[in-house]
């Protein structure tokens, strides 16, 4: 076989082999990877608001009732008298007396009837001998308490339940005024006692007295009750 033909045959064979064994077309590109889904972070829970604490609207409690004995201070033109009251023995009488005190009823009144060795009486007249208007009379609470020297009791008319504002301080022990000994079986209600200022009571009892405006035993020079106020 001539060399030219052989060479041609070999070239052709080689081309056929390359066509079957050489790579052909390149494979298509892989699709781009899909981006991974973004995973949403769980929402951050907002802190729950703290419950509001309601302000207490309860009213303030009333002030405590005063403890210990109830007392009043009586300022007079002769000095100071301190009186301790007996609300357990004469509750209505003490309430009545303290109401007049709180109303300043006794301020600028006088001791209008003074009898040395018996009693000094006041709480109903001004220095010009004008009788003051009062509230209705109270029940007579005379009981076991005796009209001892320097005790204070309610003045009244012969009617047993006629006491209003006037009072007297015993300048001696007057047992005839006690309920147990009284001719009317009622007596005069004791509701307290002078615990300081007995010397003032003695001085008032010694003042000169006379008749004035139809009343006996009236001090010729007024003995003024300047004020009466609670001190306990």
C-alpha positions in Angstrom: 0.0 0.0 0.0 1.5 3.2 -0.9 2.7 5.4 2.0 0.5 8.3 1.1 -2.7 6.2 1.3 -1.6 4.6 4.6 -0.8 8.1 6.1 -4.3 9.3 5.1 -5.9 6.3 6.6 -4.1 6.8 9.9 -5.0 10.4 10.1 -8.7 9.6 9.5 -8.6 6.9 12.1 -7.0 9.2 14.6 -9.7 11.8 14.0 -12.5 9.3 14.6 -10.9 8.1 17.8 -10.7 11.7 19.1 -14.3 12.4 18.3 -15.5 9.5 20.5 -13.0 9.9 23.3 -12.4 13.7 23.6 -14.9 15.5 25.9 -17.8 16.8 23.6 -19.8 19.8 24.9 -19.2 21.0 28.4 -22.0 20.2 30.8 -24.4 23.1 31.6 -23.6 25.3 34.6 -25.2 24.2 37.8 -27.8 26.7 39.0 -26.5 29.0 41.6 -27.2 27.8 45.0 -30.4 29.3 46.4 -29.5 31.4 49.4 -30.6 29.8 52.6 -33.8 31.2 53.9 -33.0 33.8 56.5 -34.2 32.5 59.8 -36.0 35.2 61.6 -34.8 35.6 65.1 -37.6 35.0 67.6 -39.0 38.4 68.5 -37.5 39.6 71.8 -40.4 39.7 74.3 -40.8 43.2 75.6 -40.8 43.2 79.4 -44.3 43.4 80.8 -45.0 46.6 82.6 -45.0 46.2 86.4 -48.4 46.6 87.9 -49.0 50.0 89.3 -49.4 50.1 93.0 -52.5 52.1 93.8 -51.9 54.8 96.3 -53.9 54.1 99.5 -56.8 56.5 99.7 -57.9 55.4 103.1 -58.5 58.4 105.5 -56.0 58.9 108.2 -57.1 57.4 111.5 -58.4 60.0 113.9 -56.0 61.1 116.6 -56.1 58.8 119.6 -58.3 59.9 122.5 -56.3 61.5 125.2 -55.4 59.0 128.0 -55.1 59.8 131.6 -57.2 62.1 133.7 -59.1 65.0 132.1 -58.1 68.3 133.5 -58.9 72.0 132.9 -57.0 75.1 133.8 -59.0 78.0 135.2 -57.2 81.4 135.0 -58.7 83.9 137.4 -57.8 87.4 138.5 -56.6 85.8 141.8 -54.4 83.1 140.2 -54.6 79.7 138.5 -56.8 76.8 139.5 -56.2 73.3 138.0 -59.2 71.0 138.2 -59.3 67.2 137.6 -62.6 65.9 136.2 -64.4 62.6 137.0 -66.0 61.4 133.7 -66.4 57.9 135.0 -68.6 59.0 137.9 -70.5 61.9 136.2 -70.2 61.4 132.4 -73.0 63.7 131.2 -72.0 66.4 133.7 -68.4 66.3 132.5 -69.4 66.4 128.9 -71.7 69.3 129.5 -69.0 71.2 131.4 -66.3 70.6 128.8 -68.7 71.7 126.0 -69.0 75.1 127.8 -65.2 75.1 128.2 -64.7 74.4 124.4 -67.2 77.1 123.5 -65.2 79.5 125.7 -68.4 80.2 127.5 -66.7 80.7 130.9 -64.2 83.2 129.6 -64.7 86.7 131.1 -67.3 85.5 133.6 -67.0 86.0 137.4 -67.4 84.3 140.7 -70.7 86.0 141.5 -71.5 84.3 144.9 -68.8 83.8 147.5 -69.4 82.6 151.1 -66.2 82.0 153.1 -66.2 78.6 154.8 -69.0 77.3 152.4 -68.3 77.7 148.7 -67.4 80.0 145.8 -69.9 79.9 142.8 -69.3 81.1 139.3 -69.7 80.5 135.5 -73.0 82.3 134.9 -72.6 86.1 135.0 -70.3 88.6 133.3 -68.5 91.3 135.2 -71.4 93.7 134.6 -73.8 91.1 136.2 -75.4 90.1 132.9 -76.6 86.5 133.1 -75.5 84.5 130.2 -77.8 82.3 128.1 -77.2 78.6 128.4 -78.0 75.3 126.8 -80.9 73.1 128.2 -80.4 71.7 131.8 -78.9 68.3 132.3 -79.8 65.2 134.4 -78.6 65.3 138.0 -75.9 62.6 138.3 -75.2 63.1 142.0 -74.1 59.7 143.4 -71.4 58.4 145.6 -69.0 61.3 145.3 -69.1 63.5 148.3 -69.0 67.3 148.5 -65.6 67.4 150.1 -63.5 70.5 150.5 -62.1 71.7 147.1 -64.4 69.5 145.1 -66.3 71.1 142.2 -70.0 70.5 141.8 -72.9 71.8 139.6 -75.0 74.6 140.9 -78.8 74.4 140.4 -82.2 75.7 141.4 -84.3 73.7 143.9 -85.4 71.6 140.9 -83.1 68.5 141.0 -82.4 68.4 137.2 -81.9 72.1 136.5 -78.1 72.5 136.3 -76.8 74.2 133.2 -73.4 76.1 133.3 -72.9 77.4 136.8 -70.7 75.5 139.2 -69.3 75.9 142.7 -66.1 74.9 144.5 -66.6 73.7 148.0 -64.6 75.7 150.6 -65.3 73.1 153.3 -66.7 69.6 153.4 -70.5 70.0 152.8 -71.9 66.5 153.4 -75.4 68.0 153.6 -75.2 68.6 149.8 -74.5 64.9 149.1 -77.2 62.7 147.6 -77.3 60.5 150.6 -78.0 63.4 153.0 -80.0 65.9 150.8 -83.5 66.7 151.9 -84.7 66.4 148.3 -83.0 63.0 147.9 -81.0 64.3 145.0 -78.1 66.5 146.3 -75.5 68.3 144.2 -73.4 66.5 141.6 -69.7 66.5 142.2 -67.7 66.1 139.0 -64.1 67.0 139.8 -61.6 68.3 142.3 -59.1 71.2 142.6 -55.6 69.6 142.5 -53.6 72.8 142.2 -54.5 76.3 143.3 -56.3 75.5 146.6 -54.6 78.7 147.9 -56.4 80.6 145.1 -59.7 79.2 146.2 -59.0 80.3 149.8 -58.1 83.8 148.6 -61.3 84.1 146.6 -63.3 82.9 149.6 -61.9 85.8 151.7 -62.9 88.6 149.4 -65.4 91.2 150.7 -69.0 90.7 149.5 -72.3 92.5 149.6 -75.6 92.9 147.8 -75.7 93.7 144.1 -78.5 93.7 141.6 -80.7 91.8 144.0 -78.1 89.1 144.7 -76.4 88.4 148.0 -72.8 87.5 148.6 -71.5 89.2 145.5 -67.8 90.3 145.6 -67.6 94.0 145.8 -64.6 93.9 143.5 -65.3 91.4 140.7 -63.3 88.1 140.8 -62.8 87.5 137.1 -62.6 84.0 135.4 -60.3 85.1 132.5 -60.4 81.7 130.8 -61.0 78.0 131.2 -59.3 75.5 128.9 -58.5 71.8 128.6 -55.0 70.6 129.6 -55.5 66.9 129.3 
